Amino acid sequence: MKSLLLCLLLLATAPTFGQEPSAKRISRHIEKLASDHMQGRGTGSPENAKAAAYIARNFKKLGLTPLGTDGYYQPFTAKIRRIVVPDSLRKATNVIGFLDNGAPYTIVIGAHYDHLGLGRQGSSLETQPEGKIHNGADDNASGVAGLLETARYFSGNGVKEPYNFLFMAFGAEELGLQGSRYFLNNPTLPLAKMNCMICMDMIGRYNPERGVGIGGYGTSDAWPTVFKGVESPIKFFTDRPGNGGSDNAAFYAKQIPVLFFHTGGHPDYHKPTDDPDKIDAKAEEAILRLEIKLLENATQQPKMNFTTVQ
Protein backbone atom coordinates (compact mmCIF):
# COMPACT_ATOMS: atom_id res chain seq x y z
CA MET A 1 0.00 0.00 0.00
CA LYS A 2 2.84 2.40 0.89
CA SER A 3 4.49 1.68 -2.46
CA LEU A 4 1.24 2.40 -4.27
CA LEU A 5 0.80 5.69 -2.42
CA LEU A 6 4.38 6.68 -3.24
CA CYS A 7 3.84 5.92 -6.92
CA LEU A 8 0.63 7.96 -6.96
CA LEU A 9 2.43 10.84 -5.25
CA LEU A 10 5.25 10.76 -7.79
CA LEU A 11 2.77 10.70 -10.66
CA ALA A 12 0.89 13.63 -9.17
CA THR A 13 4.03 15.72 -8.79
CA ALA A 14 5.83 14.67 -11.97
CA PRO A 15 4.39 17.43 -14.21
CA THR A 16 5.66 20.14 -11.85
CA PHE A 17 9.12 18.60 -11.57
CA GLY A 18 9.17 18.13 -15.34
CA GLN A 19 8.82 21.89 -15.85
CA GLU A 20 11.93 22.76 -13.84
CA PRO A 21 14.71 24.43 -15.88
CA SER A 22 16.91 21.91 -17.65
CA ALA A 23 20.53 22.37 -18.76
CA LYS A 24 19.84 19.99 -21.64
CA ARG A 25 16.98 22.10 -22.99
CA ILE A 26 18.97 25.30 -22.38
CA SER A 27 21.81 23.90 -24.51
CA ARG A 28 19.38 22.83 -27.22
CA HIS A 29 17.84 26.31 -27.47
CA ILE A 30 21.23 28.01 -27.58
CA GLU A 31 22.66 25.61 -30.14
CA LYS A 32 19.64 26.27 -32.35
CA LEU A 33 19.65 30.06 -32.05
CA ALA A 34 23.43 30.54 -32.12
CA SER A 35 24.39 28.04 -34.83
CA ASP A 36 26.23 29.24 -37.93
CA HIS A 37 23.03 28.54 -39.88
CA MET A 38 21.40 31.45 -38.03
CA GLN A 39 24.04 33.86 -39.40
CA GLY A 40 24.13 35.92 -36.20
CA ARG A 41 20.40 36.84 -36.17
CA GLY A 42 21.00 40.36 -37.46
CA THR A 43 17.95 42.63 -37.47
CA GLY A 44 16.12 42.44 -40.80
CA SER A 45 17.77 39.20 -41.89
CA PRO A 46 15.87 36.02 -42.85
CA GLU A 47 17.65 34.26 -39.98
CA ASN A 48 16.39 36.85 -37.50
CA ALA A 49 12.87 36.05 -38.74
CA LYS A 50 13.59 32.33 -38.28
CA ALA A 51 14.64 32.99 -34.68
CA ALA A 52 11.38 34.86 -34.07
CA ALA A 53 9.43 31.95 -35.56
CA TYR A 54 11.30 29.49 -33.34
CA ILE A 55 10.31 31.47 -30.25
CA ALA A 56 6.70 31.79 -31.40
CA ARG A 57 6.48 28.02 -31.98
CA ASN A 58 7.70 27.40 -28.46
CA PHE A 59 5.21 29.90 -27.03
CA LYS A 60 2.44 28.07 -28.88
CA LYS A 61 3.59 24.67 -27.58
CA LEU A 62 3.47 26.06 -24.06
CA GLY A 63 -0.10 27.25 -24.55
CA LEU A 64 0.65 30.96 -24.19
CA THR A 65 -1.93 33.36 -25.60
CA PRO A 66 -0.66 35.49 -28.51
CA LEU A 67 -0.47 39.14 -27.46
CA GLY A 68 1.23 40.79 -30.40
CA THR A 69 -0.56 42.77 -33.09
CA ASP A 70 -0.21 39.86 -35.53
CA GLY A 71 -0.58 36.70 -33.48
CA TYR A 72 2.56 36.39 -31.36
CA TYR A 73 4.32 39.05 -33.46
CA GLN A 74 4.48 42.80 -32.99
CA PRO A 75 6.20 44.04 -36.18
CA PHE A 76 8.00 47.38 -36.31
CA THR A 77 10.66 49.14 -38.35
CA ALA A 78 14.12 49.39 -36.83
CA LYS A 79 16.82 51.83 -37.95
CA ILE A 80 20.58 51.37 -37.99
CA ARG A 81 22.09 54.59 -36.66
CA ARG A 82 25.61 53.74 -35.53
CA ILE A 83 27.06 53.26 -39.00
CA VAL A 84 26.05 54.36 -42.49
CA VAL A 85 24.53 51.51 -44.54
CA PRO A 86 22.32 51.62 -47.65
CA ASP A 87 19.59 49.51 -45.97
CA SER A 88 19.38 51.38 -42.69
CA LEU A 89 15.65 50.60 -42.24
CA ARG A 90 15.03 46.99 -41.27
CA LYS A 91 11.94 44.90 -40.60
CA ALA A 92 11.89 43.72 -37.01
CA THR A 93 9.42 42.19 -34.58
CA ASN A 94 8.82 41.52 -30.92
CA VAL A 95 7.45 38.07 -30.00
CA ILE A 96 4.87 38.21 -27.20
CA GLY A 97 3.07 35.45 -25.31
CA PHE A 98 0.69 35.88 -22.38
CA LEU A 99 -0.06 33.54 -19.49
CA ASP A 100 -3.47 34.65 -18.26
CA ASN A 101 -4.11 33.76 -14.63
CA GLY A 102 -7.13 36.06 -14.45
CA ALA A 103 -5.17 38.46 -12.24
CA PRO A 104 -5.39 42.27 -12.24
CA TYR A 105 -1.64 42.77 -12.71
CA THR A 106 1.09 41.19 -14.81
CA ILE A 107 4.80 40.40 -14.42
CA VAL A 108 6.83 40.93 -17.61
CA ILE A 109 9.71 38.55 -18.36
CA GLY A 110 11.90 39.46 -21.31
CA ALA A 111 15.07 38.83 -23.31
CA HIS A 112 16.27 40.09 -26.69
CA TYR A 113 16.85 37.59 -29.49
CA ASP A 114 18.70 39.65 -32.10
CA HIS A 115 22.47 39.91 -32.42
CA LEU A 116 25.04 41.44 -34.79
CA GLY A 117 24.55 39.26 -37.85
CA LEU A 118 27.55 39.35 -40.18
CA GLY A 119 29.10 42.35 -38.48
CA ARG A 120 27.65 44.98 -40.82
CA GLN A 121 25.31 46.85 -38.46
CA GLY A 122 27.80 48.35 -36.01
CA SER A 123 28.72 47.50 -32.39
CA SER A 124 31.12 44.63 -33.19
CA LEU A 125 34.37 44.68 -31.23
CA GLU A 126 36.14 42.55 -33.85
CA THR A 127 38.95 44.38 -35.66
CA GLN A 128 37.53 43.55 -39.12
CA PRO A 129 34.00 42.29 -38.46
CA GLU A 130 32.39 42.49 -41.91
CA GLY A 131 31.28 39.11 -43.25
CA LYS A 132 32.02 37.22 -40.03
CA ILE A 133 29.19 35.38 -38.26
CA HIS A 134 28.57 36.82 -34.81
CA ASN A 135 26.70 33.89 -33.24
CA GLY A 136 25.74 35.65 -30.02
CA ALA A 137 25.46 32.50 -27.92
CA ASP A 138 25.72 34.41 -24.66
CA ASP A 139 24.38 37.64 -26.17
CA ASN A 140 21.62 36.77 -26.17
CA ALA A 141 20.67 33.21 -27.06
CA SER A 142 21.35 32.46 -23.38
CA GLY A 143 18.69 34.95 -22.32
CA VAL A 144 16.16 33.59 -24.83
CA ALA A 145 16.79 30.07 -23.54
CA GLY A 146 16.10 31.42 -20.06
CA LEU A 147 12.93 33.10 -21.28
CA LEU A 148 11.63 29.87 -22.80
CA GLU A 149 12.53 27.80 -19.75
CA THR A 150 10.84 30.28 -17.41
CA ALA A 151 7.75 30.29 -19.61
CA ARG A 152 7.79 26.50 -19.59
CA TYR A 153 7.90 26.43 -15.80
CA PHE A 154 5.08 28.87 -15.10
CA SER A 155 2.82 27.55 -17.87
CA GLY A 156 3.17 23.98 -16.67
CA ASN A 157 3.60 24.08 -12.89
CA GLY A 158 -0.09 23.53 -12.15
CA VAL A 159 -0.27 26.70 -10.06
CA LYS A 160 -2.48 29.69 -10.80
CA GLU A 161 -0.37 32.54 -9.45
CA PRO A 162 -2.00 35.81 -8.34
CA TYR A 163 -0.24 37.59 -11.23
CA ASN A 164 -0.34 37.05 -14.98
CA PHE A 165 2.92 36.66 -16.93
CA LEU A 166 3.85 38.39 -20.18
CA PHE A 167 6.79 36.69 -21.93
CA MET A 168 8.53 38.89 -24.47
CA ALA A 169 11.41 38.30 -26.90
CA PHE A 170 12.56 41.72 -28.05
CA GLY A 171 13.86 42.55 -31.51
CA ALA A 172 16.52 45.14 -32.40
CA GLU A 173 17.98 45.49 -28.90
CA GLU A 174 21.47 45.71 -30.37
CA LEU A 175 20.35 48.76 -32.37
CA GLY A 176 19.50 50.62 -29.18
CA LEU A 177 16.66 48.90 -27.28
CA GLN A 178 14.37 49.59 -30.23
CA GLY A 179 12.08 46.60 -29.70
CA SER A 180 11.36 47.23 -26.03
CA ARG A 181 10.93 50.96 -26.61
CA TYR A 182 8.53 50.28 -29.46
CA PHE A 183 6.47 47.97 -27.26
CA LEU A 184 6.34 50.47 -24.42
CA ASN A 185 5.16 53.20 -26.79
CA ASN A 186 2.68 50.80 -28.41
CA PRO A 187 1.76 48.41 -25.58
CA THR A 188 -0.48 45.43 -26.19
CA LEU A 189 -1.13 45.37 -22.44
CA PRO A 190 -1.68 48.61 -20.48
CA LEU A 191 1.49 49.75 -18.71
CA ALA A 192 -0.55 50.49 -15.60
CA LYS A 193 -1.29 46.75 -15.37
CA MET A 194 2.42 45.83 -15.18
CA ASN A 195 3.82 44.97 -11.78
CA CYS A 196 7.51 44.60 -12.64
CA MET A 197 9.85 43.51 -15.43
CA ILE A 198 12.53 40.80 -15.30
CA CYS A 199 15.24 40.94 -17.97
CA MET A 200 17.78 38.27 -18.91
CA ASP A 201 20.72 39.33 -21.07
CA MET A 202 23.98 37.34 -21.14
CA ILE A 203 23.35 34.72 -18.44
CA GLY A 204 25.40 31.93 -20.01
CA ARG A 205 28.99 32.61 -18.93
CA TYR A 206 28.87 32.18 -15.16
CA ASN A 207 32.08 33.08 -13.35
CA PRO A 208 32.05 31.61 -9.81
CA GLU A 209 34.43 34.31 -8.59
CA ARG A 210 32.08 37.09 -9.71
CA GLY A 211 28.71 35.40 -9.46
CA VAL A 212 25.56 36.46 -11.29
CA GLY A 213 24.67 40.11 -10.95
CA ILE A 214 21.05 41.15 -10.39
CA GLY A 215 20.51 44.81 -11.13
CA GLY A 216 17.45 46.90 -10.31
CA TYR A 217 17.38 46.12 -6.57
CA GLY A 218 16.73 49.79 -5.85
CA THR A 219 13.81 50.20 -8.27
CA SER A 220 11.21 49.19 -5.68
CA ASP A 221 11.20 49.04 -1.91
CA ALA A 222 9.56 45.61 -2.29
CA TRP A 223 12.68 43.89 -3.66
CA PRO A 224 14.39 43.39 -0.25
CA THR A 225 11.31 41.44 0.91
CA VAL A 226 11.32 39.38 -2.30
CA PHE A 227 15.01 38.48 -1.79
CA LYS A 228 14.71 37.78 1.94
CA GLY A 229 15.88 34.27 2.84
CA VAL A 230 16.54 33.24 -0.78
CA GLU A 231 19.51 30.90 -1.14
CA SER A 232 21.17 29.39 -4.19
CA PRO A 233 24.08 27.04 -4.95
CA ILE A 234 25.44 29.75 -7.22
CA LYS A 235 26.90 33.05 -6.05
CA PHE A 236 24.79 36.13 -6.69
CA PHE A 237 24.84 39.80 -5.76
CA THR A 238 22.48 42.73 -6.20
CA ASP A 239 23.01 46.18 -7.64
CA ARG A 240 20.63 49.08 -7.13
CA PRO A 241 20.44 50.80 -10.56
CA GLY A 242 17.91 49.62 -13.13
CA ASN A 243 18.55 52.08 -15.94
CA GLY A 244 21.35 50.30 -17.79
CA GLY A 245 22.41 47.04 -19.34
CA SER A 246 19.55 45.97 -21.60
CA ASP A 247 15.81 46.23 -22.28
CA ASN A 248 15.16 46.66 -18.56
CA ALA A 249 16.34 50.27 -19.02
CA ALA A 250 13.38 51.01 -21.29
CA PHE A 251 10.95 49.73 -18.64
CA TYR A 252 12.76 51.64 -15.90
CA ALA A 253 12.29 54.83 -17.96
CA LYS A 254 8.52 54.14 -17.83
CA GLN A 255 8.72 53.83 -14.02
CA ILE A 256 8.22 50.08 -13.88
CA PRO A 257 10.32 48.19 -11.27
CA VAL A 258 12.92 45.92 -12.87
CA LEU A 259 15.45 43.18 -12.21
CA PHE A 260 18.29 42.52 -14.65
CA PHE A 261 20.16 39.18 -14.62
CA HIS A 262 23.67 39.19 -16.09
CA THR A 263 26.79 37.02 -15.67
CA GLY A 264 29.21 39.76 -16.73
CA GLY A 265 31.45 40.67 -19.61
CA HIS A 266 34.04 38.42 -21.26
CA PRO A 267 36.61 38.58 -24.10
CA ASP A 268 34.09 37.18 -26.62
CA TYR A 269 31.54 39.96 -26.10
CA HIS A 270 30.33 41.30 -29.49
CA LYS A 271 32.84 39.17 -31.32
CA PRO A 272 32.47 36.20 -33.69
CA THR A 273 33.87 33.96 -30.92
CA ASP A 274 30.71 34.14 -28.73
CA ASP A 275 29.88 30.50 -29.52
CA PRO A 276 27.61 27.85 -27.94
CA ASP A 277 30.47 25.63 -26.76
CA LYS A 278 31.47 28.33 -24.23
CA ILE A 279 28.11 28.39 -22.47
CA ASP A 280 27.80 26.94 -18.96
CA ALA A 281 24.30 25.47 -19.24
CA LYS A 282 24.36 23.87 -15.78
CA ALA A 283 25.12 27.22 -14.19
CA GLU A 284 22.38 28.86 -16.26
CA GLU A 285 19.96 26.22 -15.01
CA ALA A 286 20.85 27.23 -11.45
CA ILE A 287 20.43 30.92 -12.32
CA LEU A 288 16.94 30.23 -13.64
CA ARG A 289 16.00 28.28 -10.53
CA LEU A 290 17.11 31.30 -8.48
CA GLU A 291 15.08 33.60 -10.71
CA ILE A 292 12.00 31.40 -10.33
CA LYS A 293 12.33 31.50 -6.53
CA LEU A 294 12.39 35.29 -6.67
CA LEU A 295 9.43 35.40 -9.05
CA GLU A 296 7.41 33.08 -6.81
CA ASN A 297 8.20 35.35 -3.86
CA ALA A 298 7.20 38.39 -5.92
CA THR A 299 3.81 36.85 -6.70
CA GLN A 300 3.08 36.74 -2.96
CA GLN A 301 3.56 40.49 -2.58
CA PRO A 302 1.13 43.33 -3.31
CA LYS A 303 1.65 45.34 -6.50
CA MET A 304 5.05 46.99 -6.33
CA ASN A 305 5.61 50.70 -6.22
CA PHE A 306 8.42 52.20 -8.31
CA THR A 307 11.34 54.01 -6.74
CA THR A 308 13.86 56.14 -8.62
CA VAL A 309 17.48 55.13 -7.98
CA GLN A 310 19.51 58.18 -6.98
C-alpha positions in Angstrom: 0.0 0.0 0.0 2.8 2.4 0.9 4.5 1.7 -2.5 1.2 2.4 -4.3 0.8 5.7 -2.4 4.4 6.7 -3.2 3.8 5.9 -6.9 0.6 8.0 -7.0 2.4 10.8 -5.2 5.2 10.8 -7.8 2.8 10.7 -10.7 0.9 13.6 -9.2 4.0 15.7 -8.8 5.8 14.7 -12.0 4.4 17.4 -14.2 5.7 20.1 -11.9 9.1 18.6 -11.6 9.2 18.1 -15.3 8.8 21.9 -15.8 11.9 22.8 -13.8 14.7 24.4 -15.9 16.9 21.9 -17.7 20.5 22.4 -18.8 19.8 20.0 -21.6 17.0 22.1 -23.0 19.0 25.3 -22.4 21.8 23.9 -24.5 19.4 22.8 -27.2 17.8 26.3 -27.5 21.2 28.0 -27.6 22.7 25.6 -30.1 19.6 26.3 -32.3 19.7 30.1 -32.1 23.4 30.5 -32.1 24.4 28.0 -34.8 26.2 29.2 -37.9 23.0 28.5 -39.9 21.4 31.4 -38.0 24.0 33.9 -39.4 24.1 35.9 -36.2 20.4 36.8 -36.2 21.0 40.4 -37.5 18.0 42.6 -37.5 16.1 42.4 -40.8 17.8 39.2 -41.9 15.9 36.0 -42.8 17.7 34.3 -40.0 16.4 36.8 -37.5 12.9 36.1 -38.7 13.6 32.3 -38.3 14.6 33.0 -34.7 11.4 34.9 -34.1 9.4 32.0 -35.6 11.3 29.5 -33.3 10.3 31.5 -30.3 6.7 31.8 -31.4 6.5 28.0 -32.0 7.7 27.4 -28.5 5.2 29.9 -27.0 2.4 28.1 -28.9 3.6 24.7 -27.6 3.5 26.1 -24.1 -0.1 27.2 -24.6 0.7 31.0 -24.2 -1.9 33.4 -25.6 -0.7 35.5 -28.5 -0.5 39.1 -27.5 1.2 40.8 -30.4 -0.6 42.8 -33.1 -0.2 39.9 -35.5 -0.6 36.7 -33.5 2.6 36.4 -31.4 4.3 39.0 -33.5 4.5 42.8 -33.0 6.2 44.0 -36.2 8.0 47.4 -36.3 10.7 49.1 -38.3 14.1 49.4 -36.8 16.8 51.8 -38.0 20.6 51.4 -38.0 22.1 54.6 -36.7 25.6 53.7 -35.5 27.1 53.3 -39.0 26.0 54.4 -42.5 24.5 51.5 -44.5 22.3 51.6 -47.6 19.6 49.5 -46.0 19.4 51.4 -42.7 15.7 50.6 -42.2 15.0 47.0 -41.3 11.9 44.9 -40.6 11.9 43.7 -37.0 9.4 42.2 -34.6 8.8 41.5 -30.9 7.4 38.1 -30.0 4.9 38.2 -27.2 3.1 35.4 -25.3 0.7 35.9 -22.4 -0.1 33.5 -19.5 -3.5 34.6 -18.3 -4.1 33.8 -14.6 -7.1 36.1 -14.4 -5.2 38.5 -12.2 -5.4 42.3 -12.2 -1.6 42.8 -12.7 1.1 41.2 -14.8 4.8 40.4 -14.4 6.8 40.9 -17.6 9.7 38.5 -18.4 11.9 39.5 -21.3 15.1 38.8 -23.3 16.3 40.1 -26.7 16.9 37.6 -29.5 18.7 39.6 -32.1 22.5 39.9 -32.4 25.0 41.4 -34.8 24.5 39.3 -37.9 27.6 39.3 -40.2 29.1 42.4 -38.5 27.6 45.0 -40.8 25.3 46.8 -38.5 27.8 48.3 -36.0 28.7 47.5 -32.4 31.1 44.6 -33.2 34.4 44.7 -31.2 36.1 42.5 -33.9 38.9 44.4 -35.7 37.5 43.6 -39.1 34.0 42.3 -38.5 32.4 42.5 -41.9 31.3 39.1 -43.3 32.0 37.2 -40.0 29.2 35.4 -38.3 28.6 36.8 -34.8 26.7 33.9 -33.2 25.7 35.6 -30.0 25.5 32.5 -27.9 25.7 34.4 -24.7 24.4 37.6 -26.2 21.6 36.8 -26.2 20.7 33.2 -27.1 21.4 32.5 -23.4 18.7 34.9 -22.3 16.2 33.6 -24.8 16.8 30.1 -23.5 16.1 31.4 -20.1 12.9 33.1 -21.3 11.6 29.9 -22.8 12.5 27.8 -19.7 10.8 30.3 -17.4 7.7 30.3 -19.6 7.8 26.5 -19.6 7.9 26.4 -15.8 5.1 28.9 -15.1 2.8 27.6 -17.9 3.2 24.0 -16.7 3.6 24.1 -12.9 -0.1 23.5 -12.2 -0.3 26.7 -10.1 -2.5 29.7 -10.8 -0.4 32.5 -9.4 -2.0 35.8 -8.3 -0.2 37.6 -11.2 -0.3 37.0 -15.0 2.9 36.7 -16.9 3.9 38.4 -20.2 6.8 36.7 -21.9 8.5 38.9 -24.5 11.4 38.3 -26.9 12.6 41.7 -28.1 13.9 42.6 -31.5 16.5 45.1 -32.4 18.0 45.5 -28.9 21.5 45.7 -30.4 20.4 48.8 -32.4 19.5 50.6 -29.2 16.7 48.9 -27.3 14.4 49.6 -30.2 12.1 46.6 -29.7 11.4 47.2 -26.0 10.9 51.0 -26.6 8.5 50.3 -29.5 6.5 48.0 -27.3 6.3 50.5 -24.4 5.2 53.2 -26.8 2.7 50.8 -28.4 1.8 48.4 -25.6 -0.5 45.4 -26.2 -1.1 45.4 -22.4 -1.7 48.6 -20.5 1.5 49.7 -18.7 -0.6 50.5 -15.6 -1.3 46.7 -15.4 2.4 45.8 -15.2 3.8 45.0 -11.8 7.5 44.6 -12.6 9.8 43.5 -15.4 12.5 40.8 -15.3 15.2 40.9 -18.0 17.8 38.3 -18.9 20.7 39.3 -21.1 24.0 37.3 -21.1 23.4 34.7 -18.4 25.4 31.9 -20.0 29.0 32.6 -18.9 28.9 32.2 -15.2 32.1 33.1 -13.3 32.1 31.6 -9.8 34.4 34.3 -8.6 32.1 37.1 -9.7 28.7 35.4 -9.5 25.6 36.5 -11.3 24.7 40.1 -11.0 21.1 41.1 -10.4 20.5 44.8 -11.1 17.5 46.9 -10.3 17.4 46.1 -6.6 16.7 49.8 -5.8 13.8 50.2 -8.3 11.2 49.2 -5.7 11.2 49.0 -1.9 9.6 45.6 -2.3 12.7 43.9 -3.7 14.4 43.4 -0.3 11.3 41.4 0.9 11.3 39.4 -2.3 15.0 38.5 -1.8 14.7 37.8 1.9 15.9 34.3 2.8 16.5 33.2 -0.8 19.5 30.9 -1.1 21.2 29.4 -4.2 24.1 27.0 -5.0 25.4 29.8 -7.2 26.9 33.0 -6.0 24.8 36.1 -6.7 24.8 39.8 -5.8 22.5 42.7 -6.2 23.0 46.2 -7.6 20.6 49.1 -7.1 20.4 50.8 -10.6 17.9 49.6 -13.1 18.5 52.1 -15.9 21.3 50.3 -17.8 22.4 47.0 -19.3 19.6 46.0 -21.6 15.8 46.2 -22.3 15.2 46.7 -18.6 16.3 50.3 -19.0 13.4 51.0 -21.3 11.0 49.7 -18.6 12.8 51.6 -15.9 12.3 54.8 -18.0 8.5 54.1 -17.8 8.7 53.8 -14.0 8.2 50.1 -13.9 10.3 48.2 -11.3 12.9 45.9 -12.9 15.5 43.2 -12.2 18.3 42.5 -14.7 20.2 39.2 -14.6 23.7 39.2 -16.1 26.8 37.0 -15.7 29.2 39.8 -16.7 31.4 40.7 -19.6 34.0 38.4 -21.3 36.6 38.6 -24.1 34.1 37.2 -26.6 31.5 40.0 -26.1 30.3 41.3 -29.5 32.8 39.2 -31.3 32.5 36.2 -33.7 33.9 34.0 -30.9 30.7 34.1 -28.7 29.9 30.5 -29.5 27.6 27.8 -27.9 30.5 25.6 -26.8 31.5 28.3 -24.2 28.1 28.4 -22.5 27.8 26.9 -19.0 24.3 25.5 -19.2 24.4 23.9 -15.8 25.1 27.2 -14.2 22.4 28.9 -16.3 20.0 26.2 -15.0 20.8 27.2 -11.4 20.4 30.9 -12.3 16.9 30.2 -13.6 16.0 28.3 -10.5 17.1 31.3 -8.5 15.1 33.6 -10.7 12.0 31.4 -10.3 12.3 31.5 -6.5 12.4 35.3 -6.7 9.4 35.4 -9.1 7.4 33.1 -6.8 8.2 35.4 -3.9 7.2 38.4 -5.9 3.8 36.9 -6.7 3.1 36.7 -3.0 3.6 40.5 -2.6 1.1 43.3 -3.3 1.6 45.3 -6.5 5.0 47.0 -6.3 5.6 50.7 -6.2 8.4 52.2 -8.3 11.3 54.0 -6.7 13.9 56.1 -8.6 17.5 55.1 -8.0 19.5 58.2 -7.0 
